[in-house]
Amino acid sequence: MTPSTKPAQPNTEALFRSLRDLERHLTSAGVNKHDRAHMLINACIGEGVDTGCRIVGVLAALGFDKRHAGIALKKGLQRDPVWPNWGRSEDGRYYAPPEPTVGS
């Protein structure tokens, strides 16, 4: 599978605003912290934040423990990823497979 990610979002402020909104929504919906980390990692990858250090750094900026973020990143890693998990290309960049469509 050829990894494909968007380039990193140039507007860091907008990226963090979007991720904070997602985190607030997930928290208010009662999603546990581990699952929130998993979903936020997917959101990061989808926005072009696709290296381990950057992903962990973003989650830490959102209030997650760096160690927990790193563990969640490693736990979701698969050789042939199936949504909602992710893979890592030879250059160390993470990628997520396409989300399944509704009804498939």
N, C-alpha and C positions, 0 to 999 in steps of 0.2 A: 504494500500500500504506500503510495506517495503522500507524505505529509503535506498538508496545505493549511496555512494559517494566515490570517490577515496580518499586515504589518502593524507594529505597535501603534496604538492610538496616540496621535500627536498631542492631544489635549488631555494631559494627566489629570487635571482638575475634573473634567467631565467623566473620565474613567472612574475616579474615586467616588464621585457623586453617584454614579450609576451603581457601583458595587456596594456603597453604603445603603442605598435605597433597597437593593436586593437583600442585603443582610438584615435590614429592619423588617422587611416583608416576611422573610423566612422565620425570623425570631417571633414576630407577632402571630405567625401561623403555627407556632409550637414545634418547629423543626428542631431536632436536637443538634448540638454543636458539631458533632462529627459529620452529620449529613449536610449541615450548612457549609462546612469547610469543603466538602466534596463538590457541592454545587458552585461555590465561589471559585474553586480551582477551574472547573469547566468554564465559568464565565471569563476568568482571566485568559485561559487559552483561546477562547473564542474572540477575545479582544486583542490578541497578538502578544500578550504577556506570556511568553512560552519558554522561558528558561527557569530552571529550578530556583535559583537565587532570587529572581524577580518575583516568581509566584509566591514563594515563602515570605519575601519582603512585603508584598502587597497584603497578604493575609495578616502578617504581624501588624501592619499599619491599621488594619481593620479590627485589631484587638485580639487576634488569635495568638497563642503561644507559638513561637517559631518551631519548637520541637514537634508540637502537635501538627502544625502545617506540613512539616517535612514528612512525618509519618503518614499523613493522609495522602500526600503526593505520591509516596512510594507504594502505598496500599492500592491506589487506583490504577497503577501502571500495569499494562498488559502487553504481551508481545504482539498479539493481533487484537487490538482493542475493540470492544463492543460497547456501544453507548450504555451507560453514562461514564465509562472509564476512558482512559487515554493511553497513548503510546508515546514512545520517545524515539526520535530519529537518530541516526548515527552521529549527527553533529550536536546531540544533547538537547535539542528543542522538543518540547512536548506538543502533541497534536491530539485532537479529539476526532473520532469518526463522526460522520453526519448523524444528526438526530434522526431517530426513526419518524416516519410520517404517521399521522393518525390513521388507524385502520389497517396498518400493515403488520 
